[in-house]
């Protein structure tokens, strides 16, 4: 904000209350999770191979939540 010469203003209290995360952590539809796992799996395998570190290999049959 300072870089652009703008003055920071706090949002009104009622807006700030609406911005808080009310959802559950890791709430993902199983179909979406599978789509992401299927897409990223080859890249994660390649990364794990290059780094010689299996922590990049996530289970592809995990359940959401």
Backbone as CSV, one residue per row, in Angstrom:
resi,resn,N_x,N_y,N_z,CA_x,CA_y,CA_z,C_x,C_y,C_z
1,UNK,0.826,-1.182,0.000,0.000,0.000,0.000,0.878,1.255,0.000
2,UNK,1.924,1.237,0.811,2.807,2.397,0.868,3.492,2.637,-0.469
3,UNK,3.863,1.581,-1.152,4.542,1.689,-2.439,3.699,2.475,-3.436
4,UNK,2.385,2.244,-3.416,1.492,2.931,-4.344,0.990,4.261,-3.808
5,UNK,1.444,4.620,-2.612,1.024,5.883,-2.023,-0.416,5.854,-1.549
6,UNK,-0.911,4.662,-1.229,-2.289,4.515,-0.779,-2.339,4.385,0.731
7,UNK,-3.395,4.889,1.285,-3.592,4.815,2.720,-4.388,3.557,3.045
8,UNK,-3.891,2.752,3.981,-4.591,1.536,4.362,-5.761,1.881,5.264
9,UNK,-6.915,1.283,4.941,-8.096,1.467,5.778,-8.613,0.096,6.187
10,UNK,-8.879,-0.063,7.451,-9.447,-1.333,7.929,-10.876,-1.460,7.426
11,UNK,-11.291,-2.696,7.080,-12.683,-2.876,6.651,-13.621,-2.684,7.834
12,UNK,-14.856,-2.293,7.570,-15.831,-2.175,8.664,-15.998,-3.516,9.367
13,UNK,-16.401,-3.488,10.621,-16.503,-4.705,11.422,-17.441,-5.731,10.806
14,UNK,-18.549,-5.299,10.215,-19.490,-6.261,9.646,-18.904,-6.965,8.423
15,UNK,-18.083,-6.274,7.651,-17.432,-6.889,6.489,-16.348,-7.846,6.963
16,UNK,-15.602,-7.445,7.971,-14.527,-8.281,8.498,-15.082,-9.607,9.013
17,UNK,-16.243,-9.589,9.637,-16.863,-10.813,10.151,-17.226,-11.754,9.004
18,UNK,-17.630,-11.218,7.856,-18.003,-12.037,6.701,-16.786,-12.680,6.043
19,UNK,-15.605,-12.117,6.235,-14.413,-12.612,5.584,-13.804,-13.824,6.270
20,UNK,-14.239,-14.146,7.446,-13.665,-15.260,8.183,-14.081,-16.581,7.549
21,UNK,-13.180,-17.534,7.532,-13.429,-18.844,6.955,-14.347,-19.638,7.881
22,UNK,-15.503,-19.997,7.370,-16.451,-20.746,8.179,-16.534,-22.212,7.741
23,UNK,-15.873,-22.560,6.654,-15.897,-23.935,6.149,-14.956,-24.831,6.932
24,UNK,-15.109,-26.116,6.712,-14.223,-27.080,7.348,-12.906,-27.135,6.588
25,UNK,-11.847,-27.360,7.309,-10.536,-27.496,6.690,-10.517,-28.757,5.840
26,UNK,-9.924,-28.669,4.656,-9.775,-29.802,3.743,-11.096,-30.340,3.220
27,UNK,-12.109,-29.498,3.148,-13.393,-29.939,2.632,-13.334,-29.897,1.096
28,UNK,-13.145,-31.076,0.487,-13.013,-31.181,-0.955,-13.883,-32.323,-1.442
29,UNK,-14.593,-32.095,-2.522,-15.393,-33.178,-3.101,-14.471,-34.287,-3.554
30,UNK,-14.831,-35.539,-3.303,-13.989,-36.670,-3.716,-13.683,-36.654,-5.217
31,UNK,-14.644,-36.264,-6.028,-14.435,-36.217,-7.483,-13.355,-35.186,-7.841
32,UNK,-13.377,-34.040,-7.162,-12.382,-33.004,-7.398,-11.010,-33.465,-6.939
33,UNK,-10.948,-34.108,-5.793,-9.686,-34.608,-5.262,-9.071,-35.633,-6.211
34,UNK,-9.893,-36.529,-6.760,-9.394,-37.527,-7.698,-8.876,-36.857,-8.965
35,UNK,-9.600,-35.878,-9.466,-9.172,-35.157,-10.660,-7.807,-34.502,-10.445
36,UNK,-7.622,-33.863,-9.298,-6.348,-33.215,-8.980,-5.234,-34.238,-8.791
37,UNK,-5.541,-35.313,-8.072,-4.538,-36.370,-7.857,-4.097,-36.969,-9.193
38,UNK,-5.058,-37.260,-10.063,-4.730,-37.850,-11.366,-3.887,-36.901,-12.213
39,UNK,-4.190,-35.622,-12.132,-3.450,-34.641,-12.924,-2.016,-34.472,-12.428
40,UNK,-1.848,-34.330,-11.110,-0.533,-34.006,-10.564,0.355,-35.221,-10.298
41,UNK,-0.212,-36.416,-10.274,0.559,-37.611,-9.937,1.827,-37.785,-10.786
42,UNK,1.767,-37.677,-12.126,2.997,-37.861,-12.910,4.081,-36.823,-12.566
43,UNK,3.652,-35.595,-12.301,4.610,-34.537,-11.965,5.222,-34.772,-10.587
44,UNK,4.388,-35.222,-9.646,4.898,-35.519,-8.301,5.875,-36.688,-8.329
45,UNK,5.576,-37.697,-9.155,6.485,-38.847,-9.279,7.829,-38.416,-9.866
46,UNK,7.779,-37.560,-10.860,9.022,-37.069,-11.483,9.824,-36.244,-10.476
47,UNK,9.144,-35.385,-9.735,9.811,-34.562,-8.732,10.444,-35.442,-7.647
48,UNK,9.694,-36.441,-7.178,10.226,-37.351,-6.161,11.454,-38.078,-6.682
49,UNK,11.430,-38.449,-7.947,12.575,-39.135,-8.545,13.780,-38.208,-8.650
50,UNK,13.555,-36.991,-9.104,14.656,-36.029,-9.244,15.284,-35.670,-7.906
51,UNK,14.443,-35.542,-6.886,14.929,-35.145,-5.564,15.289,-36.338,-4.685
52,UNK,14.990,-37.536,-5.180,15.213,-38.755,-4.405,14.545,-38.627,-3.024
53,UNK,13.266,-38.209,-3.055,12.524,-37.948,-1.823,11.057,-38.329,-2.040
54,UNK,10.608,-39.386,-1.378,9.249,-39.886,-1.562,8.170,-39.048,-0.889
55,UNK,8.535,-37.998,-0.174,7.492,-37.202,0.486,6.582,-36.506,-0.528
56,UNK,6.989,-36.452,-1.786,6.177,-35.822,-2.835,5.168,-36.789,-3.437
57,UNK,5.208,-38.041,-3.006,4.263,-39.037,-3.507,3.073,-39.120,-2.558
58,UNK,1.967,-38.533,-2.985,0.769,-38.526,-2.168,-0.090,-39.729,-2.526
59,UNK,-0.810,-40.277,-1.573,-1.707,-41.399,-1.901,-2.790,-40.921,-2.858
60,UNK,-3.025,-41.669,-3.917,-4.028,-41.248,-4.902,-5.395,-41.851,-4.618
61,UNK,-5.502,-42.653,-3.588,-6.794,-43.240,-3.228,-7.294,-42.698,-1.888
62,UNK,-6.851,-41.512,-1.525,-7.234,-40.940,-0.231,-8.681,-40.432,-0.285
63,UNK,-9.288,-40.331,0.869,-10.643,-39.802,0.969,-10.571,-38.337,1.347
64,UNK,-11.522,-37.569,0.897,-11.566,-36.145,1.235,-11.916,-35.981,2.700
65,UNK,-11.424,-34.866,3.278,-11.813,-34.543,4.641,-10.778,-34.801,5.572
